[in-house]
Amino acid sequence: MCWCNLAGQFVRPEIGLTIVRNGKLVPVPDFEKPIFSVALSPNFLLDRQCFAAGPSGLLRSNDGGQTWKYAISSETPVPVLAVVLSPDYGRDGILFAGISGGVLRSWDFGKTWAWAAVGAPPATVSCLAVSPSFGADSLVLAGTNEGGIFRSTDRGTTWQSINFGLLDQLVLCVSMSPAFATDEMVVVGVNSGIFRSKNGGRAWRETAFSNDAAPVLCMAAASNFVQKGTIYAGTEAAGLFVSDDRAQSWSPIGVGQLTGSINAVVLDADFETRPHLLVATEAGLFLSYDGGAAWTVRAPIANILSLAAENGRLDEGRGRVLAGLSTGGVRWVDASSSIS
């Protein structure tokens, strides 16, 4: 148990953490539960801040993942299913954590927190997305496993349901267009398939994604989404899918190479120049340098649930990713070179 208060003030040295030293996992009792979500500061190369969310709570590292402290906890841990940071986190210090009953938000780099209910009765928040233009529109989306999608336009203070046309309200993942400020495109993965909205979530329409391939666990829109409409979706049992028409139609990709559950997908931040993507499968981490036509195994680690790329890069020599593990803890993986 870690004795912290909800303001993030540390009372007792941390215990129950799993860290990586010299490339090896170092497990410590009481932090052996899954890591559902990981996030890196947009200024990670300077501030070294990263976050990991799971049933044990939200953890923060200020030294690139070498040591960890609880950011949100009490004598009874607060399970966290998702964590996202503002695109301007280095300046505004804003981040959000999805929990059962609502969203916890911090406006001071995780030092203090405030809770906002999402839904009535409050729903469990399974995924979060912050607008790429957050500094201007203050918009955050929250997907729930009971009540569909909720929207906040005041930096997470209040939330409104936006479920018109969303026939399946068990939401597992959400992705916003990189040009959301102009196209207002949002795509969500649900238990039965994929829905998209062209007006910021005010109305939804089901896409031509096969219900037989659902549920959809993860999703990522490419930086060229506006120009070429590229977006990827990972499923629980049917592999990886890609759309090149802004999520209207979908095709399987990596057939015969990527099988089973796709738990996480990460794209290079400059996908137009570097069409590199990394996926976490039941067999390990697979990397493609050509948009998904060909794949190579980069790490035979079969227990990865979440990924975050350092500085958004997946090119040679800069392909380090932080991976959250189903067995508990996190580890850094160099995606640009094979490891065992």
Secondary structure, DSSP 8 states (H G I E B T S, - for coil): ---B-TT--B-S---S--EEETTEEE--TT--S---EEEE-TTHHHH--EEEEETTEEEEESSTTSS-EEEE--SS----SEEEE-TTHHHH--EEEEEBTEEEEESSTTSS-EEEE-TTTT-BEEEEEE-TTHHHH--EEEEESSS-EEEESSTTSS-EE--TT-----EEEEEE-TTHHHH--EEEEESS-EEEESSTTSS-EE-B--GGG--EEEEEE-TTHHHH--EEEEESSB-EEEESSTTSB-EEESTTTS-B-EEEEEE-TTTTT---EEEEETTEEEEESSTTSS-EEEE--TTEEEEEEGGG--STT--EEEEEETTSSEEEEETTS---
